[in-house]
Amino acid sequence: MEGLENLKKEHDEIEQFLVELEVIMESGNVNYPNFIGVFRKLCARWDVHERNEEEFFEKLEQKNYGIPYDELLFEHGKLGKYRKRLSRALQSGSEDKMQVSLNNEGRKLMGMLRGHIRKEDEILYRIPEEL
């Protein structure tokens, strides 16, 4: 199933962005323009992925496949709040605000996003290819 494979691939791409952001954050003196550029790419991929995913999971729910669709949507909203907070700090231009936000919202967002992806992957890998 093409949609299934695309979602798995998108999860891998999102993970690559997360690793890249972590490398930038761990470098000691954070290169904020570089971080912002990678974060924007992550957000662009994330937006497309989230739409694709919601359509895919909605179809599964309509077929009574038994997925926690409401829970996944709730998590999308929760992740979006952290993303928005981090975005605001990055747009502020204040290195102090950016650093505090990276250490708080940034790390929390990355951990939550990875956990969310693991949960979705568990669902995706249970779905038969011929569905």
Order of alpha helices (4+ residues) and beta strands (2+ residues): alpha-alpha-alpha-alpha-alpha
